[in-house]
Amino acid sequence: MHGKDTIDNNRHSLRSDENASKELTELEEVSARIATLVDMLHEKGLINKKVYERTLAMRLHEISKATVFAEMSD
């Protein structure tokens, strides 16, 4: 009884199966949503995209280092 646009835990369909579209993984969908949001905020002048990307890179690096240290102490 599931429809063509049924969403399971790992994949999301942005269109029905009748269209030639690839089902996206949850990570791909979230990445696309965030990228779209950042682009829209940049276009409206609410954020500077280059500053955002630099800040994000630094934050990801900090998280990566913290994860390594946590694994080393276990």
PDB file of N, CA, C and O in Angstrom:
ATOM      1  N   MET A   1       0.803  -1.204   0.000  1.00  0.00           N
ATOM      2  CA  MET A   1       0.000   0.000   0.000  1.00  0.00           C
ATOM      3  C   MET A   1       0.843   1.264   0.000  1.00  0.00           C
ATOM      4  O   MET A   1       0.314   2.369   0.124  1.00  0.00           O
ATOM      5  N   HIS A   2       2.143   1.106  -0.138  1.00  0.00           N
ATOM      6  CA  HIS A   2       3.005   2.273  -0.152  1.00  0.00           C
ATOM      7  C   HIS A   2       2.934   2.961  -1.511  1.00  0.00           C
ATOM      8  O   HIS A   2       2.889   2.297  -2.547  1.00  0.00           O
ATOM      9  N   GLY A   3       2.925   4.280  -1.505  1.00  0.00           N
ATOM     10  CA  GLY A   3       2.890   5.050  -2.733  1.00  0.00           C
ATOM     11  C   GLY A   3       4.249   5.121  -3.398  1.00  0.00           C
ATOM     12  O   GLY A   3       5.242   4.615  -2.875  1.00  0.00           O
ATOM     13  N   LYS A   4       4.277   5.751  -4.546  1.00  0.00           N
ATOM     14  CA  LYS A   4       5.528   5.864  -5.299  1.00  0.00           C
ATOM     15  C   LYS A   4       6.546   6.733  -4.597  1.00  0.00           C
ATOM     16  O   LYS A   4       7.745   6.556  -4.817  1.00  0.00           O
ATOM     17  N   ASP A   5       6.129   7.650  -3.774  1.00  0.00           N
ATOM     18  CA  ASP A   5       7.047   8.568  -3.097  1.00  0.00           C
ATOM     19  C   ASP A   5       7.338   8.134  -1.665  1.00  0.00           C
ATOM     20  O   ASP A   5       7.692   8.963  -0.826  1.00  0.00           O
ATOM     21  N   THR A   6       7.192   6.848  -1.380  1.00  0.00           N
ATOM     22  CA  THR A   6       7.458   6.346  -0.037  1.00  0.00           C
ATOM     23  C   THR A   6       8.921   6.591   0.316  1.00  0.00           C
ATOM     24  O   THR A   6       9.816   6.386  -0.503  1.00  0.00           O
ATOM     25  N   ILE A   7       9.142   7.029   1.540  1.00  0.00           N
ATOM     26  CA  ILE A   7      10.490   7.326   2.009  1.00  0.00           C
ATOM     27  C   ILE A   7      10.880   6.282   3.034  1.00  0.00           C
ATOM     28  O   ILE A   7      10.160   6.061   4.007  1.00  0.00           O
ATOM     29  N   ASP A   8      12.039   5.627   2.817  1.00  0.00           N
ATOM     30  CA  ASP A   8      12.524   4.704   3.829  1.00  0.00           C
ATOM     31  C   ASP A   8      13.604   5.394   4.653  1.00  0.00           C
ATOM     32  O   ASP A   8      13.846   6.588   4.479  1.00  0.00           O
ATOM     33  N   ASN A   9      14.250   4.662   5.538  1.00  0.00           N
ATOM     34  CA  ASN A   9      15.220   5.253   6.452  1.00  0.00           C
ATOM     35  C   ASN A   9      16.484   5.743   5.766  1.00  0.00           C
ATOM     36  O   ASN A   9      17.132   6.653   6.284  1.00  0.00           O
ATOM     37  N   ASN A  10      16.864   5.183   4.623  1.00  0.00           N
ATOM     38  CA  ASN A  10      18.147   5.506   4.015  1.00  0.00           C
ATOM     39  C   ASN A  10      18.059   6.324   2.736  1.00  0.00           C
ATOM     40  O   ASN A  10      19.031   6.979   2.359  1.00  0.00           O
ATOM     41  N   ARG A  11      16.928   6.303   2.068  1.00  0.00           N
ATOM     42  CA  ARG A  11      16.839   6.981   0.774  1.00  0.00           C
ATOM     43  C   ARG A  11      15.581   7.839   0.715  1.00  0.00           C
ATOM     44  O   ARG A  11      14.546   7.508   1.293  1.00  0.00           O
ATOM     45  N   HIS A  12      15.707   8.955  -0.004  1.00  0.00           N
ATOM     46  CA  HIS A  12      14.583   9.878  -0.164  1.00  0.00           C
ATOM     47  C   HIS A  12      14.401  10.153  -1.645  1.00  0.00           C
ATOM     48  O   HIS A  12      15.367  10.446  -2.350  1.00  0.00           O
ATOM     49  N   SER A  13      13.181  10.061  -2.115  1.00  0.00           N
ATOM     50  CA  SER A  13      12.887  10.347  -3.503  1.00  0.00           C
ATOM     51  C   SER A  13      12.322  11.752  -3.594  1.00  0.00           C
ATOM     52  O   SER A  13      11.323  12.073  -2.951  1.00  0.00           O
ATOM     53  N   LEU A  14      12.961  12.579  -4.392  1.00  0.00           N
ATOM     54  CA  LEU A  14      12.463  13.936  -4.574  1.00  0.00           C
ATOM     55  C   LEU A  14      11.382  13.980  -5.647  1.00  0.00           C
ATOM     56  O   LEU A  14      10.643  14.960  -5.742  1.00  0.00           O
ATOM     57  N   ARG A  15      11.282  12.927  -6.457  1.00  0.00           N
ATOM     58  CA  ARG A  15      10.269  12.838  -7.495  1.00  0.00           C
ATOM     59  C   ARG A  15       9.699  11.435  -7.496  1.00  0.00           C
ATOM     60  O   ARG A  15      10.263  10.533  -6.877  1.00  0.00           O
ATOM     61  N   SER A  16       8.597  11.244  -8.179  1.00  0.00           N
ATOM     62  CA  SER A  16       8.019   9.904  -8.249  1.00  0.00           C
ATOM     63  C   SER A  16       8.905   9.010  -9.109  1.00  0.00           C
ATOM     64  O   SER A  16       9.758   9.497  -9.851  1.00  0.00           O
ATOM     65  N   ASP A  17       8.698   7.708  -9.004  1.00  0.00           N
ATOM     66  CA  ASP A  17       9.500   6.746  -9.749  1.00  0.00           C
ATOM     67  C   ASP A  17       9.283   6.850 -11.258  1.00  0.00           C
ATOM     68  O   ASP A  17      10.094   6.333 -12.026  1.00  0.00           O
ATOM     69  N   GLU A  18       8.215   7.500 -11.698  1.00  0.00           N
ATOM     70  CA  GLU A  18       7.952   7.643 -13.120  1.00  0.00           C
ATOM     71  C   GLU A  18       8.990   8.535 -13.790  1.00  0.00           C
ATOM     72  O   GLU A  18       9.243   8.390 -14.985  1.00  0.00           O
ATOM     73  N   ASN A  19       9.586   9.442 -13.052  1.00  0.00           N
ATOM     74  CA  ASN A  19      10.609  10.322 -13.594  1.00  0.00           C
ATOM     75  C   ASN A  19      11.958   9.631 -13.507  1.00  0.00           C
ATOM     76  O   ASN A  19      12.172   8.761 -12.663  1.00  0.00           O
ATOM     77  N   ALA A  20      12.860  10.028 -14.387  1.00  0.00           N
ATOM     78  CA  ALA A  20      14.208   9.453 -14.369  1.00  0.00           C
ATOM     79  C   ALA A  20      15.049  10.202 -13.338  1.00  0.00           C
ATOM     80  O   ALA A  20      15.881  11.037 -13.696  1.00  0.00           O
ATOM     81  N   SER A  21      14.830   9.902 -12.061  1.00  0.00           N
ATOM     82  CA  SER A  21      15.587  10.559 -11.007  1.00  0.00           C
ATOM     83  C   SER A  21      16.217   9.513 -10.103  1.00  0.00           C
ATOM     84  O   SER A  21      15.681   8.420  -9.918  1.00  0.00           O
ATOM     85  N   LYS A  22      17.354   9.868  -9.550  1.00  0.00           N
ATOM     86  CA  LYS A  22      18.067   8.984  -8.625  1.00  0.00           C
ATOM     87  C   LYS A  22      17.567   9.261  -7.218  1.00  0.00           C
ATOM     88  O   LYS A  22      17.398  10.418  -6.833  1.00  0.00           O
ATOM     89  N   GLU A  23      17.331   8.211  -6.451  1.00  0.00           N
ATOM     90  CA  GLU A  23      16.976   8.414  -5.053  1.00  0.00           C
ATOM     91  C   GLU A  23      18.221   8.848  -4.310  1.00  0.00           C
ATOM     92  O   GLU A  23      19.290   8.262  -4.479  1.00  0.00           O
ATOM     93  N   LEU A  24      18.086   9.866  -3.494  1.00  0.00           N
ATOM     94  CA  LEU A  24      19.218  10.404  -2.762  1.00  0.00           C
ATOM     95  C   LEU A  24      19.343   9.748  -1.402  1.00  0.00           C
ATOM     96  O   LEU A  24      18.348   9.391  -0.772  1.00  0.00           O
ATOM     97  N   THR A  25      20.587   9.595  -0.959  1.00  0.00           N
ATOM     98  CA  THR A  25      20.779   9.137   0.410  1.00  0.00           C
ATOM     99  C   THR A  25      20.413  10.293   1.330  1.00  0.00           C
ATOM    100  O   THR A  25      20.317  11.440   0.892  1.00  0.00           O
ATOM    101  N   GLU A  26      20.213   9.988   2.591  1.00  0.00           N
ATOM    102  CA  GLU A  26      19.892  11.032   3.562  1.00  0.00           C
ATOM    103  C   GLU A  26      21.003  12.079   3.611  1.00  0.00           C
ATOM    104  O   GLU A  26      20.721  13.274   3.704  1.00  0.00           O
ATOM    105  N   LEU A  27      22.258  11.645   3.549  1.00  0.00           N
ATOM    106  CA  LEU A  27      23.398  12.569   3.575  1.00  0.00           C
ATOM    107  C   LEU A  27      23.389  13.486   2.354  1.00  0.00           C
ATOM    108  O   LEU A  27      23.638  14.686   2.478  1.00  0.00           O
ATOM    109  N   GLU A  28      23.106  12.932   1.178  1.00  0.00           N
ATOM    110  CA  GLU A  28      23.043  13.751  -0.032  1.00  0.00           C
ATOM    111  C   GLU A  28      21.937  14.790   0.061  1.00  0.00           C
ATOM    112  O   GLU A  28      22.124  15.939  -0.339  1.00  0.00           O
ATOM    113  N   GLU A  29      20.781  14.388   0.589  1.00  0.00           N
ATOM    114  CA  GLU A  29      19.663  15.317   0.701  1.00  0.00           C
ATOM    115  C   GLU A  29      19.975  16.439   1.690  1.00  0.00           C
ATOM    116  O   GLU A  29      19.712  17.608   1.407  1.00  0.00           O
ATOM    117  N   VAL A  30      20.530  16.088   2.841  1.00  0.00           N
ATOM    118  CA  VAL A  30      20.867  17.103   3.847  1.00  0.00           C
ATOM    119  C   VAL A  30      21.927  18.056   3.292  1.00  0.00           C
ATOM    120  O   VAL A  30      21.838  19.267   3.492  1.00  0.00           O
ATOM    121  N   SER A  31      22.921  17.518   2.603  1.00  0.00           N
ATOM    122  CA  SER A  31      23.961  18.357   2.005  1.00  0.00           C
ATOM    123  C   SER A  31      23.372  19.340   0.991  1.00  0.00           C
ATOM    124  O   SER A  31      23.737  20.515   0.967  1.00  0.00           O
ATOM    125  N   ALA A  32      22.465  18.846   0.160  1.00  0.00           N
ATOM    126  CA  ALA A  32      21.825  19.710  -0.836  1.00  0.00           C
ATOM    127  C   ALA A  32      20.980  20.789  -0.170  1.00  0.00           C
ATOM    128  O   ALA A  32      20.975  21.938  -0.612  1.00  0.00           O
ATOM    129  N   ARG A  33      20.270  20.424   0.889  1.00  0.00           N
ATOM    130  CA  ARG A  33      19.446  21.402   1.605  1.00  0.00           C
ATOM    131  C   ARG A  33      20.310  22.506   2.222  1.00  0.00           C
ATOM    132  O   ARG A  33      19.981  23.688   2.125  1.00  0.00           O
ATOM    133  N   ILE A  34      21.416  22.108   2.855  1.00  0.00           N
ATOM    134  CA  ILE A  34      22.291  23.103   3.486  1.00  0.00           C
ATOM    135  C   ILE A  34      22.940  23.992   2.435  1.00  0.00           C
ATOM    136  O   ILE A  34      23.007  25.208   2.612  1.00  0.00           O
ATOM    137  N   ALA A  35      23.415  23.406   1.351  1.00  0.00           N
ATOM    138  CA  ALA A  35      24.037  24.194   0.287  1.00  0.00           C
ATOM    139  C   ALA A  35      23.045  25.207  -0.293  1.00  0.00           C
ATOM    140  O   ALA A  35      23.405  26.356  -0.547  1.00  0.00           O
ATOM    141  N   THR A  36      21.813  24.784  -0.500  1.00  0.00           N
ATOM    142  CA  THR A  36      20.772  25.675  -1.019  1.00  0.00           C
ATOM    143  C   THR A  36      20.497  26.812  -0.036  1.00  0.00           C
ATOM    144  O   THR A  36      20.376  27.971  -0.434  1.00  0.00           O
ATOM    145  N   LEU A  37      20.399  26.475   1.243  1.00  0.00           N
ATOM    146  CA  LEU A  37      20.149  27.488   2.269  1.00  0.00           C
ATOM    147  C   LEU A  37      21.282  28.506   2.319  1.00  0.00           C
ATOM    148  O   LEU A  37      21.031  29.710   2.389  1.00  0.00           O
ATOM    149  N   VAL A  38      22.520  28.035   2.286  1.00  0.00           N
ATOM    150  CA  VAL A  38      23.679  28.937   2.309  1.00  0.00           C
ATOM    151  C   VAL A  38      23.653  29.850   1.079  1.00  0.00           C
ATOM    152  O   VAL A  38      23.886  31.053   1.192  1.00  0.00           O
ATOM    153  N   ASP A  39      23.371  29.278  -0.093  1.00  0.00           N
ATOM    154  CA  ASP A  39      23.294  30.097  -1.315  1.00  0.00           C
ATOM    155  C   ASP A  39      22.217  31.167  -1.198  1.00  0.00           C
ATOM    156  O   ASP A  39      22.441  32.317  -1.576  1.00  0.00           O
ATOM    157  N   MET A  40      21.047  30.795  -0.675  1.00  0.00           N
ATOM    158  CA  MET A  40      19.954  31.762  -0.532  1.00  0.00           C
ATOM    159  C   MET A  40      20.319  32.870   0.455  1.00  0.00           C
ATOM    160  O   MET A  40      20.055  34.044   0.196  1.00  0.00           O
ATOM    161  N   LEU A  41      20.917  32.504   1.571  1.00  0.00           N
ATOM    162  CA  LEU A  41      21.323  33.507   2.562  1.00  0.00           C
ATOM    163  C   LEU A  41      22.391  34.437   1.998  1.00  0.00           C
ATOM    164  O   LEU A  41      22.386  35.636   2.276  1.00  0.00           O
ATOM    165  N   HIS A  42      23.294  33.889   1.214  1.00  0.00           N
ATOM    166  CA  HIS A  42      24.345  34.702   0.582  1.00  0.00           C
ATOM    167  C   HIS A  42      23.743  35.675  -0.443  1.00  0.00           C
ATOM    168  O   HIS A  42      24.108  36.850  -0.488  1.00  0.00           O
ATOM    169  N   GLU A  43      22.823  35.167  -1.257  1.00  0.00           N
ATOM    170  CA  GLU A  43      22.168  36.008  -2.266  1.00  0.00           C
ATOM    171  C   GLU A  43      21.403  37.166  -1.627  1.00  0.00           C
ATOM    172  O   GLU A  43      21.330  38.252  -2.201  1.00  0.00           O
ATOM    173  N   LYS A  44      20.837  36.939  -0.447  1.00  0.00           N
ATOM    174  CA  LYS A  44      20.089  37.985   0.254  1.00  0.00           C
ATOM    175  C   LYS A  44      21.002  38.915   1.045  1.00  0.00           C
ATOM    176  O   LYS A  44      20.543  39.893   1.636  1.00  0.00           O
ATOM    177  N   GLY A  45      22.306  38.603   1.052  1.00  0.00           N
ATOM    178  CA  GLY A  45      23.260  39.453   1.767  1.00  0.00           C
ATOM    179  C   GLY A  45      23.263  39.223   3.269  1.00  0.00           C
ATOM    180  O   GLY A  45      23.774  40.054   4.021  1.00  0.00           O
ATOM    181  N   LEU A  46      22.700  38.108   3.717  1.00  0.00           N
ATOM    182  CA  LEU A  46      22.634  37.831   5.152  1.00  0.00           C
ATOM    183  C   LEU A  46      23.900  37.169   5.678  1.00  0.00           C
ATOM    184  O   LEU A  46      24.233  37.305   6.856  1.00  0.00           O
ATOM    185  N   ILE A  47      24.607  36.452   4.805  1.00  0.00           N
ATOM    186  CA  ILE A  47      25.898  35.888   5.184  1.00  0.00           C
ATOM    187  C   ILE A  47      26.884  36.063   4.047  1.00  0.00           C
ATOM    188  O   ILE A  47      26.494  36.226   2.891  1.00  0.00           O
ATOM    189  N   ASN A  48      28.159  36.029   4.383  1.00  0.00           N
ATOM    190  CA  ASN A  48      29.216  36.037   3.389  1.00  0.00           C
ATOM    191  C   ASN A  48      29.622  34.579   3.181  1.00  0.00           C
ATOM    192  O   ASN A  48      30.118  33.931   4.104  1.00  0.00           O
ATOM    193  N   LYS A  49      29.414  34.072   1.985  1.00  0.00           N
ATOM    194  CA  LYS A  49      29.633  32.657   1.710  1.00  0.00           C
ATOM    195  C   LYS A  49      31.089  32.247   1.936  1.00  0.00           C
ATOM    196  O   LYS A  49      31.345  31.152   2.435  1.00  0.00           O
ATOM    197  N   LYS A  50      32.041  33.100   1.579  1.00  0.00           N
ATOM    198  CA  LYS A  50      33.453  32.761   1.764  1.00  0.00           C
ATOM    199  C   LYS A  50      33.799  32.684   3.247  1.00  0.00           C
ATOM    200  O   LYS A  50      34.542  31.794   3.662  1.00  0.00           O
ATOM    201  N   VAL A  51      33.274  33.599   4.043  1.00  0.00           N
ATOM    202  CA  VAL A  51      33.516  33.566   5.489  1.00  0.00           C
ATOM    203  C   VAL A  51      32.875  32.320   6.084  1.00  0.00           C
ATOM    204  O   VAL A  51      33.473  31.656   6.931  1.00  0.00           O
ATOM    205  N   TYR A  52      31.666  32.001   5.646  1.00  0.00           N
ATOM    206  CA  TYR A  52      30.986  30.795   6.111  1.00  0.00           C
ATOM    207  C   TYR A  52      31.824  29.554   5.814  1.00  0.00           C
ATOM    208  O   TYR A  52      32.020  28.713   6.692  1.00  0.00           O
ATOM    209  N   GLU A  53      32.321  29.436   4.579  1.00  0.00           N
ATOM    210  CA  GLU A  53      33.099  28.262   4.192  1.00  0.00           C
ATOM    211  C   GLU A  53      34.403  28.157   4.985  1.00  0.00           C
ATOM    212  O   GLU A  53      34.815  27.057   5.355  1.00  0.00           O
ATOM    213  N   ARG A  54      35.056  29.298   5.250  1.00  0.00           N
ATOM    214  CA  ARG A  54      36.281  29.284   6.079  1.00  0.00           C
ATOM    215  C   ARG A  54      35.959  28.850   7.501  1.00  0.00           C
ATOM    216  O   ARG A  54      36.656  28.014   8.076  1.00  0.00           O
ATOM    217  N   THR A  55      34.904  29.421   8.063  1.00  0.00           N
ATOM    218  CA  THR A  55      34.495  29.082   9.428  1.00  0.00           C
ATOM    219  C   THR A  55      34.115  27.609   9.517  1.00  0.00           C
ATOM    220  O   THR A  55      34.484  26.928  10.474  1.00  0.00           O
ATOM    221  N   LEU A  56      33.392  27.122   8.542  1.00  0.00           N
ATOM    222  CA  LEU A  56      32.996  25.720   8.503  1.00  0.00           C
ATOM    223  C   LEU A  56      34.222  24.817   8.434  1.00  0.00           C
ATOM    224  O   LEU A  56      34.287  23.816   9.147  1.00  0.00           O
ATOM    225  N   ALA A  57      35.184  25.149   7.597  1.00  0.00           N
ATOM    226  CA  ALA A  57      36.396  24.339   7.489  1.00  0.00           C
ATOM    227  C   ALA A  57      37.126  24.272   8.829  1.00  0.00           C
ATOM    228  O   ALA A  57      37.593  23.207   9.234  1.00  0.00           O
ATOM    229  N   MET A  58      37.223  25.406   9.513  1.00  0.00           N
ATOM    230  CA  MET A  58      37.882  25.428  10.830  1.00  0.00           C
ATOM    231  C   MET A  58      37.104  24.576  11.834  1.00  0.00           C
ATOM    232  O   MET A  58      37.705  23.818  12.595  1.00  0.00           O
ATOM    233  N   ARG A  59      35.779  24.692  11.842  1.00  0.00           N
ATOM    234  CA  ARG A  59      34.950  23.930  12.767  1.00  0.00           C
ATOM    235  C   ARG A  59      35.073  22.434  12.514  1.00  0.00           C
ATOM    236  O   ARG A  59      35.191  21.653  13.459  1.00  0.00           O
ATOM    237  N   LEU A  60      35.045  22.027  11.241  1.00  0.00           N
ATOM    238  CA  LEU A  60      35.184  20.612  10.912  1.00  0.00           C
ATOM    239  C   LEU A  60      36.548  20.081  11.337  1.00  0.00           C
ATOM    240  O   LEU A  60      36.660  18.949  11.807  1.00  0.00           O
ATOM    241  N   HIS A  61      37.582  20.896  11.170  1.00  0.00           N
ATOM    242  CA  HIS A  61      38.926  20.507  11.594  1.00  0.00           C
ATOM    243  C   HIS A  61      38.974  20.330  13.116  1.00  0.00           C
ATOM    244  O   HIS A  61      39.563  19.368  13.609  1.00  0.00           O
ATOM    245  N   GLU A  62      38.360  21.250  13.854  1.00  0.00           N
ATOM    246  CA  GLU A  62      38.319  21.148  15.318  1.00  0.00           C
ATOM    247  C   GLU A  62      37.592  19.874  15.754  1.00  0.00           C
ATOM    248  O   GLU A  62      38.050  19.174  16.658  1.00  0.00           O
ATOM    249  N   ILE A  63      36.467  19.576  15.115  1.00  0.00           N
ATOM    250  CA  ILE A  63      35.696  18.383  15.453  1.00  0.00           C
ATOM    251  C   ILE A  63      36.506  17.129  15.148  1.00  0.00           C
ATOM    252  O   ILE A  63      36.515  16.179  15.931  1.00  0.00           O
ATOM    253  N   SER A  64      37.182  17.132  14.012  1.00  0.00           N
ATOM    254  CA  SER A  64      37.993  15.989  13.626  1.00  0.00           C
ATOM    255  C   SER A  64      39.111  15.744  14.635  1.00  0.00           C
ATOM    256  O   SER A  64      39.362  14.603  15.023  1.00  0.00           O
ATOM    257  N   LYS A  65      39.780  16.815  15.058  1.00  0.00           N
ATOM    258  CA  LYS A  65      40.854  16.681  16.044  1.00  0.00           C
ATOM    259  C   LYS A  65      40.315  16.188  17.368  1.00  0.00           C
ATOM    260  O   LYS A  65      40.917  15.314  17.992  1.00  0.00           O
ATOM    261  N   ALA A  66      39.196  16.727  17.808  1.00  0.00           N
ATOM    262  CA  ALA A  66      38.595  16.323  19.071  1.00  0.00           C
ATOM    263  C   ALA A  66      38.205  14.844  19.021  1.00  0.00           C
ATOM    264  O   ALA A  66      38.359  14.131  20.013  1.00  0.00           O
ATOM    265  N   THR A  67      37.714  14.390  17.903  1.00  0.00           N
ATOM    266  CA  THR A  67      37.330  12.987  17.748  1.00  0.00           C
ATOM    267  C   THR A  67      38.545  12.076  17.856  1.00  0.00           C
ATOM    268  O   THR A  67      38.484  11.024  18.492  1.00  0.00           O
ATOM    269  N   VAL A  68      39.645  12.482  17.235  1.00  0.00           N
ATOM    270  CA  VAL A  68      40.872  11.686  17.299  1.00  0.00           C
ATOM    271  C   VAL A  68      41.375  11.610  18.731  1.00  0.00           C
ATOM    272  O   VAL A  68      41.749  10.534  19.198  1.00  0.00           O
ATOM    273  N   PHE A  69      41.391  12.737  19.432  1.00  0.00           N
ATOM    274  CA  PHE A  69      41.851  12.739  20.826  1.00  0.00           C
ATOM    275  C   PHE A  69      40.953  11.874  21.697  1.00  0.00           C
ATOM    276  O   PHE A  69      41.447  11.153  22.564  1.00  0.00           O
ATOM    277  N   ALA A  70      39.654  11.930  21.484  1.00  0.00           N
ATOM    278  CA  ALA A  70      38.734  11.108  22.257  1.00  0.00           C
ATOM    279  C   ALA A  70      38.974   9.620  22.001  1.00  0.00           C
ATOM    280  O   ALA A  70      38.924   8.818  22.934  1.00  0.00           O
ATOM    281  N   GLU A  71      39.233   9.245  20.751  1.00  0.00           N
ATOM    282  CA  GLU A  71      39.504   7.858  20.420  1.00  0.00           C
ATOM    283  C   GLU A  71      40.819   7.391  21.012  1.00  0.00           C
ATOM    284  O   GLU A  71      40.944   6.238  21.425  1.00  0.00           O
ATOM    285  N   MET A  72      41.804   8.282  21.057  1.00  0.00           N
ATOM    286  CA  MET A  72      43.112   7.926  21.601  1.00  0.00           C
ATOM    287  C   MET A  72      43.034   7.691  23.100  1.00  0.00           C
ATOM    288  O   MET A  72      43.756   6.842  23.624  1.00  0.00           O
ATOM    289  N   SER A  73      42.182   8.417  23.796  1.00  0.00           N
ATOM    290  CA  SER A  73      42.092   8.269  25.236  1.00  0.00           C
ATOM    291  C   SER A  73      41.246   7.074  25.664  1.00  0.00           C
ATOM    292  O   SER A  73      41.252   6.705  26.838  1.00  0.00           O
ATOM    293  N   ASP A  74      40.521   6.468  24.730  1.00  0.00           N
ATOM    294  CA  ASP A  74      39.712   5.280  25.051  1.00  0.00           C
ATOM    295  C   ASP A  74      40.515   4.029  25.026  1.00  0.00           C
ATOM    296  O   ASP A  74      39.981   2.948  25.274  1.00  0.00           O
TER     297      ASP A  74
END
